[in-house]
């Protein structure tokens, strides 16, 4: 039987807004995180495959799910993740959730409104953050801020790649009501430059997404694990910079991504900010009579 990895679409130049296995994370967690990442990326590539028929994509996604649940051993990514989760006594819920999003990618090409996009993010993006928090033993009270940050990252990606998604996959994540409100049309996504109506729509969505990212800004401080907290602060810094660029640039005409120098600068800024806030926070709450979990 052909494996899912053999059918991957071979995207060499990925635009990652979810750097889930960075060097900041403690080495004891990396094998499990990479197993999850490889499973998710394999399923994502199946859903985005340029020539595979829709029914075959769904069949392979179902197979990945079945083997993640222990029904077979032909799909390496599913087997590896299943075993890694078992070693930690963790359920596969967050991997099963993302499979729902990839099935949506196969069957749903348009979104009517912002709420539908957020519903998609509930399965495409939020499980990634929840998985990372669970791996580190964080409280579920951190999920609200994590969900906002992860959805914001996903929508940044939707805005960055809106032209490519339409041209290559006929997939549009821009809400139909937002397009209509600006007087823009889906067909304009095929152009090399946004007409004024499309640019107004894209930038209005960026403004709305900036507010969503703001709801996730507390996450870094809510996380007890210092390494993960710093990593999240770096990701937040990337996301904030990208959404600011999306508010003033045209993603149909120019690449709206961070270059290597910007990645370095915003990484350092995020790390310094996170460490500084934690130091001040510990000092502020380490008073006699105040309970504090180290």
Backbone torsions as a table, in degrees:
resi	resn	phi	psi	omega
1	UNK	NA	136.6	177.9
2	UNK	-67.8	135.6	-179.5
3	UNK	-87.2	157.4	178.8
4	UNK	-60.2	-38.0	-177.9
5	UNK	-63.9	-29.2	178.6
6	UNK	-73.4	-18.1	-179.0
7	UNK	-101.6	4.3	-178.6
8	UNK	-60.9	149.1	-171.4
9	UNK	-75.7	-7.0	173.9
10	UNK	70.8	40.2	178.7
11	UNK	-75.6	105.5	-177.5
12	UNK	-80.1	-30.9	-176.2
13	UNK	-107.7	83.4	-177.4
14	UNK	-87.1	142.2	174.5
15	UNK	-99.5	92.5	-172.4
16	UNK	-87.9	119.8	167.7
17	UNK	-103.1	2.1	-178.2
18	UNK	-125.5	70.7	179.0
19	UNK	-75.1	78.6	-167.3
20	UNK	-80.9	-8.2	-177.6
21	UNK	-128.6	50.1	-176.0
22	UNK	-71.2	166.6	-178.3
23	UNK	-67.7	-16.4	-179.3
24	UNK	-69.2	-33.1	-177.0
25	UNK	-63.8	143.0	-179.4
26	UNK	-61.2	137.7	-177.9
27	UNK	-55.2	-27.6	-177.5
28	UNK	-66.8	-18.8	-178.6
29	UNK	-98.0	-11.2	-166.6
30	UNK	-68.9	-37.5	-178.2
31	UNK	-62.0	-44.8	178.8
32	UNK	-65.7	-43.4	-179.7
33	UNK	-63.2	-41.8	179.1
34	UNK	-67.9	-34.4	176.0
35	UNK	-62.8	-43.5	177.5
36	UNK	-63.6	-46.8	-179.5
37	UNK	-58.3	-46.7	-178.5
38	UNK	-64.8	-38.4	177.0
39	UNK	-63.1	-48.2	-177.8
40	UNK	-64.3	-43.2	-177.9
41	UNK	-66.5	-38.6	177.9
42	UNK	-62.3	-47.4	179.0
43	UNK	-63.6	-39.3	178.2
44	UNK	-61.2	-44.4	-179.5
45	UNK	-66.2	-33.6	175.0
46	UNK	-64.0	-48.0	-179.9
47	UNK	-60.9	-32.0	-177.3
48	UNK	-96.6	5.8	-176.1
49	UNK	-58.0	135.0	-171.7
50	UNK	-71.1	-30.7	-172.4
51	UNK	-120.8	-10.9	-177.1
52	UNK	-70.1	130.9	178.0
53	UNK	-62.8	153.1	-176.2
54	UNK	-59.0	-42.3	-177.9
55	UNK	-66.8	-31.1	177.6
56	UNK	-72.8	-38.3	175.6
57	UNK	-58.6	-47.0	-179.3
58	UNK	-64.4	-36.8	178.4
59	UNK	-62.7	-43.2	-178.7
60	UNK	-69.7	-39.6	176.6
61	UNK	-62.0	-39.9	175.8
62	UNK	-63.4	-38.0	179.2
63	UNK	-65.8	-42.3	177.0
64	UNK	-59.8	-41.7	178.6
65	UNK	-64.3	-46.1	-178.2
66	UNK	-59.7	-42.4	-177.5
67	UNK	-76.7	-28.3	172.3
68	UNK	-62.3	-31.4	179.8
69	UNK	-89.8	7.0	173.5
70	UNK	96.7	8.4	-177.3
71	UNK	-100.0	67.2	178.6
72	UNK	124.5	164.4	-177.0
73	UNK	-139.1	34.4	-177.3
74	UNK	-94.9	-18.6	-175.5
75	UNK	-106.6	106.1	-170.6
76	UNK	-56.8	-42.9	-176.2
77	UNK	-64.9	-38.7	179.2
78	UNK	-68.9	-42.0	-178.9
79	UNK	-65.8	-44.2	-179.5
80	UNK	-61.7	-44.7	179.9
81	UNK	-67.2	-41.6	179.0
82	UNK	-57.0	-45.2	-179.1
83	UNK	-69.9	-39.3	179.3
84	UNK	-65.0	-40.3	177.1
85	UNK	-65.6	-41.0	-179.5
86	UNK	-62.4	-37.5	179.3
87	UNK	-62.3	-30.2	-179.5
88	UNK	-98.8	-0.1	-178.9
89	UNK	67.5	31.8	-177.9
90	UNK	-105.2	144.9	176.3
91	UNK	-80.0	158.7	-177.7
92	UNK	-87.9	18.4	-170.2
93	UNK	-55.1	-40.4	-175.4
94	UNK	-75.0	-26.9	173.9
95	UNK	-76.0	-37.6	177.1
96	UNK	-65.2	-36.5	179.5
97	UNK	-62.9	-43.4	-178.1
98	UNK	-67.1	-27.6	176.5
99	UNK	-63.3	-31.0	175.6
100	UNK	-61.6	-42.4	179.2
101	UNK	-65.2	-39.8	-178.6
102	UNK	-69.3	-32.2	172.7
103	UNK	-66.5	-37.5	175.5
104	UNK	-61.8	-38.3	178.6
105	UNK	-60.9	-32.4	179.7
106	UNK	-76.5	-36.8	-168.9
107	UNK	-106.9	-16.7	-175.3
108	UNK	-123.6	115.3	-174.9
109	UNK	-105.9	-10.5	-178.0
110	UNK	-137.0	152.1	-179.6
111	UNK	-127.4	131.6	-172.2
112	UNK	-77.3	-36.9	-173.1
113	UNK	-154.5	176.5	-178.4
114	UNK	-58.4	-40.1	-178.4
115	UNK	-62.2	-37.1	177.0
116	UNK	-66.0	-37.8	177.4
117	UNK	-65.2	-42.8	178.2
118	UNK	-63.7	-38.3	176.6
119	UNK	-60.4	-41.8	175.7
120	UNK	-61.1	-45.1	180.0
121	UNK	-62.4	-28.4	177.4
122	UNK	-56.6	-30.5	-178.5
123	UNK	-107.3	-26.8	-177.2
124	UNK	-86.9	-31.2	-170.6
125	UNK	-122.6	-46.2	-175.8
126	UNK	-59.3	-36.3	178.2
127	UNK	-61.7	-27.0	179.5
128	UNK	-64.7	-47.9	178.1
129	UNK	-65.7	-42.1	179.7
130	UNK	-63.0	-38.9	176.6
131	UNK	-60.5	-48.1	-179.6
132	UNK	-60.1	-40.6	179.0
133	UNK	-65.9	-41.1	178.7
134	UNK	-65.6	-40.4	178.5
135	UNK	-57.4	-36.7	-177.5
136	UNK	-91.6	4.9	177.6
137	UNK	71.0	26.2	-179.0
138	UNK	-79.4	158.4	-179.3
139	UNK	-71.7	148.6	178.0
140	UNK	-67.0	-13.2	175.7
141	UNK	-64.0	-17.8	178.0
142	UNK	-81.2	-8.4	-173.9
143	UNK	-65.0	-35.8	-176.2
144	UNK	-60.1	-49.9	179.0
145	UNK	-67.2	-38.3	178.1
146	UNK	-62.5	-42.9	179.4
147	UNK	-59.9	-41.8	-180.0
148	UNK	-64.9	-45.7	179.7
149	UNK	-62.6	-46.1	-177.0
150	UNK	-66.9	-40.2	176.0
151	UNK	-63.2	-40.4	177.4
152	UNK	-62.5	-40.5	175.9
153	UNK	-60.5	-43.7	-179.3
154	UNK	-63.8	-43.2	-178.7
155	UNK	-70.2	-35.7	170.2
156	UNK	-52.4	-46.9	-178.7
157	UNK	-64.0	-40.9	177.6
158	UNK	-58.8	-42.4	-179.0
159	UNK	-71.6	-41.6	178.6
160	UNK	-58.9	-41.8	-170.3
161	UNK	-108.0	20.3	-173.5
162	UNK	-60.7	-38.4	179.4
163	UNK	-68.6	-45.7	-179.4
164	UNK	-64.6	-41.8	179.5
165	UNK	-60.3	-39.9	-179.8
166	UNK	-72.1	-46.2	-176.4
167	UNK	-66.6	-42.6	-172.2
168	UNK	-90.7	-28.4	-172.3
169	UNK	-127.9	-1.8	-174.5
170	UNK	52.4	37.5	-178.0
171	UNK	-114.8	129.0	-177.0
172	UNK	-128.6	116.7	177.9
173	UNK	-94.8	-8.0	177.2
174	UNK	-69.8	126.6	-177.3
175	UNK	-61.0	139.2	180.0
176	UNK	-60.5	-37.7	-178.4
177	UNK	-69.3	-30.3	176.2
178	UNK	-70.0	-40.6	175.9
179	UNK	-61.0	-46.4	-178.2
180	UNK	-64.1	-39.6	-178.8
181	UNK	-62.5	-30.7	179.9
182	UNK	-92.9	-7.2	-176.4
183	UNK	77.5	21.1	-180.0
184	UNK	-95.6	164.0	178.8
185	UNK	-129.8	153.6	179.2
186	UNK	-56.8	-39.0	-176.2
187	UNK	-60.8	-24.6	179.3
188	UNK	-66.3	-17.1	178.3
189	UNK	-68.1	-14.3	177.9
190	UNK	-84.0	-7.9	-176.6
191	UNK	-78.5	161.8	179.0
192	UNK	-82.4	-11.8	178.9
193	UNK	-149.8	141.8	-178.5
194	UNK	-73.2	128.5	167.1
195	UNK	-63.2	163.8	-177.0
196	UNK	-53.4	-39.5	-178.5
197	UNK	-65.3	-43.3	179.0
198	UNK	-66.5	-42.0	179.7
199	UNK	-62.4	-39.9	177.9
200	UNK	-62.9	-40.6	178.3
201	UNK	-63.4	-48.5	-177.8
202	UNK	-61.9	-42.4	-177.2
203	UNK	-73.8	-31.0	175.0
204	UNK	-67.4	-38.8	176.2
205	UNK	-66.3	-35.7	177.0
206	UNK	-63.6	-40.3	177.9
207	UNK	-62.2	-44.2	179.3
208	UNK	-64.6	-37.9	-179.9
209	UNK	-71.6	-29.8	176.4
210	UNK	-61.4	-39.1	177.1
211	UNK	-65.9	-38.5	177.5
212	UNK	-63.6	-44.4	177.1
213	UNK	-60.4	-33.6	177.8
214	UNK	-61.8	-31.2	178.8
215	UNK	-68.9	-19.7	179.7
216	UNK	-96.1	0.2	-172.5
217	UNK	-67.4	-21.7	-179.6
218	UNK	-78.3	-10.8	-170.8
219	UNK	-59.4	-46.2	-176.6
220	UNK	-54.3	-42.3	-178.8
221	UNK	-74.8	-24.1	-179.6
222	UNK	-77.0	-20.8	-175.2
223	UNK	-81.2	132.1	-178.5
224	UNK	-79.4	-37.1	-179.3
225	UNK	-68.7	119.6	-173.2
226	UNK	-63.4	-45.0	-178.1
227	UNK	-61.2	-46.7	-179.9
228	UNK	-64.9	-40.1	177.8
229	UNK	-59.4	-42.5	177.9
230	UNK	-66.6	-42.0	179.0
231	UNK	-59.8	-43.1	179.2
232	UNK	-64.6	-38.1	178.3
233	UNK	-62.2	-38.4	177.3
234	UNK	-65.3	-45.7	179.1
235	UNK	-61.1	-41.2	177.6
236	UNK	-61.7	-40.9	179.2
237	UNK	-62.8	-42.3	175.8
238	UNK	-59.0	-49.8	-175.3
239	UNK	-61.4	-42.1	-179.4
240	UNK	-63.7	-40.3	179.4
241	UNK	-66.9	-43.4	-178.6
242	UNK	-63.9	-43.1	-178.7
243	UNK	-67.1	-31.2	175.3
244	UNK	-66.2	-38.4	176.3
245	UNK	-65.5	-39.9	-179.7
246	UNK	-65.2	-24.5	178.5
247	UNK	-73.0	-17.0	-175.2
248	UNK	-127.4	-11.1	-178.2
249	UNK	-110.2	166.0	179.1
250	UNK	-107.6	106.4	-177.3
251	UNK	-67.6	-14.6	174.2
252	UNK	-77.8	-25.5	-175.4
253	UNK	-100.9	-29.5	-175.5
254	UNK	-141.6	155.9	179.3
255	UNK	-75.1	123.5	-178.2
256	UNK	-108.0	76.3	-179.9
257	UNK	-141.7	165.4	179.1
258	UNK	-85.6	136.8	173.7
259	UNK	-83.1	177.3	-174.8
260	UNK	-62.2	-38.6	179.5
261	UNK	-65.3	-43.5	178.5
262	UNK	-64.5	-39.0	177.2
263	UNK	-58.9	-42.6	179.0
264	UNK	-64.2	-48.1	-176.9
265	UNK	-62.0	-46.2	-177.2
266	UNK	-74.6	-26.1	172.8
267	UNK	-64.7	-48.1	180.0
268	UNK	-63.0	-43.2	-179.6
269	UNK	-62.6	-42.1	179.5
270	UNK	-65.0	-43.1	-179.1
271	UNK	-66.2	-45.4	-179.2
272	UNK	-63.1	-43.0	179.5
273	UNK	-62.5	-42.5	-178.5
274	UNK	-66.8	-45.0	179.7
275	UNK	-63.9	-41.1	179.1
276	UNK	-63.7	-43.6	179.5
277	UNK	-64.5	-38.9	179.6
278	UNK	-66.3	-40.4	179.3
279	UNK	-63.5	-44.2	179.2
280	UNK	-67.5	-38.5	-179.8
281	UNK	-63.8	-44.9	179.6
282	UNK	-62.8	-41.5	-179.7
283	UNK	-64.4	-38.1	-176.2
284	UNK	-71.0	-33.3	-173.9
285	UNK	-103.4	-2.5	179.9
286	UNK	-88.8	61.9	-179.3
287	UNK	-107.9	154.4	176.7
288	UNK	-56.2	136.2	178.8
289	UNK	84.5	1.6	178.9
290	UNK	-106.6	122.8	178.3
291	UNK	-72.4	139.3	179.7
292	UNK	-150.5	127.0	175.4
293	UNK	-88.1	117.9	-178.0
294	UNK	-69.2	NA	NA
